[in-house]
Amino acid sequence: MFPRHSPPGSPIYDQLVEEHGDVLGEARRLADLTHREAERLLAWDVSALGTSDDHP
């Protein structure tokens, strides 16, 4: 699991993490994973598409 990023002395947050897991940390991890996957999928070579004259 990823480290929590809670301010020191925040017992309510600590209790919620204990009960439900680090939901915010998991959301951050999944957002980062999604961002990297989107960058990978959208990183295509524009020069391979040809010129604009090839399209109507």
Helices and strands as residue ranges (DSSP letters): H 11-20, H 23-42, G 46-49, G 52-54
